[in-house]
Amino acid sequence: MIHAHGHGELSGRLFEAAEMLFEGICCAFEIYGPDGSHLIWENVPFPEAKREAIQQRVGELVPFEHPAFPYLMEGSRSCMRMSDLISQRELKKTHLYNEVFCEAEVKHQIVIPLHASNGVGGMTLNRGGRDYSEEDLFVASLLAPHVITAYESNLLLKEVAPKKEKKMKLDYTKLRELGLTRRESEVMSWMVEGKRDSEIGTILSISVRTANVHVRNILTKLGVETRTTAVAHVMNEGLL
């Protein structure tokens, strides 16, 4: 999931993962920006003729009527089961239920919070029929960190992509100043090009294991945890 390119592919992979864990669900992935913008990707079975209008209403209604939204705005990072926040009786009085949920026969929902650099939102697991159990809520909480990591990594990949269209040259002198050896600098240059360890090994005539060791050393020296953040780091340092 972490290396999905573009939000469409990212949400598709997240939905596939969720549908393997939960029975009879449909998913949505929504971000509300600080400027009031609303981004949504979903596989909810809305009537195709109404889909665009419904998505617009989602953006208008969720900030005012969704019971989880105030908690998201307060910074909550805990997964939320909608039935813990509002009764079915009260939910059915809302425009959100009557104009959105009813169109897809959704009665129950779990919200996986997402606090990202470009806004607040989350991934929702939606279904009719029976409500989610405590076990379902626990499984969602295990999925949550992976959703957040995948989304943030995807944002970094989007930042990197436009610059990768040009032939990039790394400033090897500055890389050496960061503590990277000559070989690690060469490996870093191919990481920027999106090469995997096996490909780097072939290019530099070294084993995959040796390439992997160089990559781990690079991450340690740059103080990052993933290849994506390593690439973003050298870009932010002006080394491209």
Secondary structure, DSSP 8 states (H G I E B T S, - for coil): -TT--SHHHHHHHHHHHHHHHSTT-EEEEEEE-TTS-EEEEE-----GGGHHHHHHHHHHHHHHH-TTHHHHHTT--S-EEHHHHS-HHHHTTSHHIIIIIGGGT--EEEEEEEEETTEEEEEEEEESSS---HHHHHHHHHHHHHHHHHHHHHHHHHHHHHHHTS-----HHHHHHTT--HHHHHHHHHHHTT--HHHHHHHHT--HHHHHHHHHHHHHHHT-SSHHHHHHHHHHTT--
